[in-house]
């Protein structure tokens, strides 16, 4: 594969970071110029590897406090610590959350690779087009496609974000977003949501008391609600309930 000048520029930068990624990361955080970002994910940015947006979401938007008493040595590290660590995950489950995490990711990438602005903008517009063209119930499939595609892009130096028409990427798009795609049913759409709703309703009914039974009006052989007293939950109808003596 013949790499373009842009591909080679990124590859050479990654190879330079790889020589001593810990030292590079240390110097980056010491400058105080880098945007706040999960420290554990900076290494992946430096090496141009796929980043888990669930971890970005948890880092910036989790309410969990970091109570680790370990002291920090720099202002930047203090900011990282105050915002939390990327040890937990908070699933990206909507287009709004995806854009929020992607924009945080772009700021970090542009800090290391400032010449990738147009490339990253192209991917954002590509995903935006997919969100716009799909009903909201299918947005989870778009997010799943994005994850799979970014894994390919992160592992193949010959593919950049603006090359979403590459065969490896279009194959994934068809697999996740076409109704006959092999990965389409991996993510619950309308059918999955409806099934989940029915399951929740059934469980709710199992906890409910049957008012019709208490009124002598339930004639179902297999009622989904509980046939117990609506007052004391005893094995009798409410009209036969005897109040407890005080």
N, C-alpha and C positions, 0 to 999 in steps of 0.2 A: 504494500500500500504506500503510495506516494503522499506524504503529508504536506499540507500547505504551509506557508510561512506562519500563519496564525497558530496552526496546530503545533508547529515546532517551537514557537515562542512559549507556549504553555508547557509543553513537554520539557523544555530546557529549564524552565523555572521550577517545575516539580522535582526534577533531578537534582537541582541545586539545593532545594529544601530538604530532600531526602538524605543528603550527606550528614546533616545533624539537625533533625527536625525539632528536637527538644530545645536546642540552643536558639534556633530560629524563632520558635514559639516564645521562649523566654524574652528575647529581645523585642519581639512584637508587643508583648503585654507591658513591657517596661516603658515603651515610648509614650503610652497614654493616648496615642492617636487612633488606636483601633477602636471600632464601635464595640459596645458591650455585647458579648456573645458567649454561649456556653464554652468554657475553656476546654472541655473534653472534645468539643467538635472543631476547634481551631485546627487541630492536627489534620483532620480530614479535609478542611479547606486548603491547607498548605499543600497537601498531596493530591488535591483535585479528586477526592473520593466522594461517593454518595453520602449525603447527610440526611439523617432521620428527622423529618419535620415534626414528628411527635415530640422529640426531645426539645426542639426549639420552642414548641408550643408550651411544654411543661416549664421550661426555663423562664420564659417571659410572662406567662399568664397563669401560673399555678399559685394557689394561695398557701401552699405548704412552706413553712419556715425552715431555714437551715439553722439548726441549733448546735452545730459542730463548733466547739470552743477553740479549735486550732487557729492560732494567730495567722494573719496574712501580712505579706511583706510590702505590697504596693497598693496604691490607690485603686488601680485597675482590678487587682485581685479582690479588694474589699467590695467593689461594685459587683463583681461576679458572685461573691459570697452573699451579699445582701439580696440579690435577685433570686438566688437559689442555684442548685446544681442540676446537671442534666442526668441524674441517676434514675429519675422516674420518667414516665411517659404520659402524655395527655393527647389522646388520639385526635388527629386532624379529621374532622367529620363534615366539613362544609366548605363551600367555595370561599366564604368570607375568611375563615380561619386559614385556608390554604394561602390566599393572597397575603395575609398578615405574616405568615411564616416565611413565605417565599421572599417577601421584601426584606425581612431581616437577614435571610440567607444571602441575598444579592449584595447588601451592604458589606457583609463579611468577605464575600468573594472579590468584590471590587477593591477592597483594601489590599488584597494580595495580587490580584490580576486586574488592574484598572482599565485595561484595554478590552475587557470582555463585556462592556456595557450593552452594545448592540446585540450581541449573541444572547445574553440573558433576557433582554427585552423581547427578543423574538420568541423565546420559549414562554414567557409570560403571556404574550398575545396569543400564542397557539393554545395554551390551556384556557385562556379567557374565551376564545372562540368555541371551544368544546363545552365549557360550562354554559355559555349563552345558547348553544344549539341543542342542549339536552334539558329534559325536564328535571326538576330538582331531585326527584327520586333516583336519578341516574348519576348524580354528582359523585356519589361514592365510587362509581366505576371509573370516572375521570380521575379521581384521586389515586385509585389503585393503578391505573395506567401510568400516571405521572411517576409513581414510585418505581414501577418496573422499568420505565424508560430511563429514569435518572440512574438506576443501577447499571444499565447498559452503557450510558454515556460516561458514568464514573469509572467504568472498567475498560473502556475502549478509547484510547487516545486519538483514534481516527474519526471519532464522532463528537461534534460539538452541539450545544443546545439549539443552534439555529439550523441544524441538519435533521429536523424532525421528519423529513421526507426520505431519510435513509431507510433501506429495506428492513433493517433490524428494528427500527422504531415503528414504521407503518404496520409491520406484522403484529406488534404488541397492541397498537391502536385497534386493529381489527379484532384481535383476540378478546380484548376487554370491552369494547364498545359496540361491536356488531352483535345483533341478537343471536346469530348462529355462531358467534365466536367461542372458542374453546375455554376462555376464561370469563365469559359473560356471567355465568351463574355462580362464580366464586364470590361475588358481592351481591347481597340481598337487595333487589330492587322492589318493585311493587309487590311481587309475590311474597318475597321474604318479609317485607314490612307488614303485609296483611296477615301472614301466618303468625308473626310475632304478636300482632295486636289481638288476634283470636286467642292465642295462648294466654296472654295477660288477662283477657276478659274472662276466660274459663277459670283461671286461678282466683280471680276476684270473686266470681260467683260461688266458688267452693267455700269461701270464707263468709259469704253472706247467709243470713237466715231467711228462710222462705216464708214470706208474709202470707201467701196464699194458703200454705199448709196450716199456719196458725189460725186462719179463718175458715178452715175446713173446705178450701176450694182447690187444693192441689191434687190432681188426679194423675200426675205423671208417674210412670213406672220407674223412671230413672231421672229424678229431678237433680239438677246440678247444684242447687242450694241446700243448705242444712235444714233438716227437719227437727228443729229444737225450739223450745220456748223463746219467744222474742224478748222476754223479760229477764229470765234467769238462766236461759240456755239449758234448761232441764229437758228430759225426754217426754214432754207433754206440750199440748197447745197452750197458748197464753191464757185462754179462758179458764183453764184448770189450774193455773199457777196460784199457789198459796203463798202469800207474803210472809217473810220470816218474821217471827216475833221479836220485838226489841228487847 
